[in-house]
Amino acid sequence: MDDRKGTNINKPQNISVQNREKMQITGVDNVVSFDDETVVLETSMGILTIKGQELHINKLNLDDGNVSIDGELISIVYSDRSGLMGKSGGFLSRMFR
């Protein structure tokens, strides 16, 4: 059994990166946080953290699950959803200290 509650696992996810400057993502359920250096997305495949410089969300359609990001892309990392709600080391707990 999968522990990813509230997620449509059958929702396909695709990531397209062009010249480390443009990125299109499908399968996005929610935007957790964003600024010009970090974008955190909740996707059908887990939490996706995009780091870079001068990042901008150009298109956002959560009904279709599509996001388009421009800027200098440095890293793209998946993590488990449990990192959002965890104990003292969790993402949200660290964010609100």
N, C-alpha and C positions, 0 to 999 in steps of 0.2 A: 504494500500500500504506500502511496506517495504522501508525504507530509506537507505538501504545498497546498494549503487550504485556500479556497476562494479563487483558484486560478484555473483557467481553461488550459489544461496541459496539451490538448489537441490543437491549440492555436499555434500556427507555424511562426517561427521567428527567423528572420533574415537580417544580416548586417552587411551593408555595402559601404566600403571606404574608398574614396577617390583621392589619391595623392596626399594622404594624411591631412586633408583640409576639409573634406565634406563627408558626411556620414548619414546614411539612411537606415533606419531601424524599423522593423515590423515586429508585432507581437508584444507591444508595450501596453502594460495595464495601468501604470500610474507613474507620475514624475514625483519622486520622493523629495529631491532637492536639486537646486542648480545655482551656479554662479559662473563667473567668467573663467574659472579654473577647474571646476568639477561639476559633472552632471550625474545624478544617481537616479536610475530608472528601475521600476519594478516590472519585470517582464515575465512571459510565460515560462522562461527557462531559469529564472532566478533573478537576483539583484545584479544589475549591470552598472558598473562605475566607470565613467569616462573622464579621464584627466587630460588637461591640455592648457592652452593659453588662448585668451580672447574667444572663449566658446560662446556661441549664440544658438539658441533653439529657434530655427527659422519656421518650421512647420510642426504643429502639434495637433494630432487628431486622435484622441483616446478612444473615440467610438470605433474607429478602424484599427487602432493600435499602431499608428504610424508617427514617427518622429524624425525630423531632419535637423542635423546639427552642423554648424560651420565653425571653423577655427583651426588652430594648430593642435592636432591630436597627438598626445604623448602615450597614453596607455588606455587599454580597454580590459576590464577585469570583471569576471563573474564571481559572485559569492552566494552563499545560501541565504534564504530568507530569515533564518534564525538570527543572523547578525544584526537585523534591524531592531529586534525586541529583547535581546539578551540581557545578561546581568551587567555588571559594571563596565565590561568591555564592549557592549553593544553599541551600534551606530547611534541610535536615538538617545541612549543614555549619555553618551559622550557629547552629543550635539547640544543637549540642554543643561550641561553643567554650569 
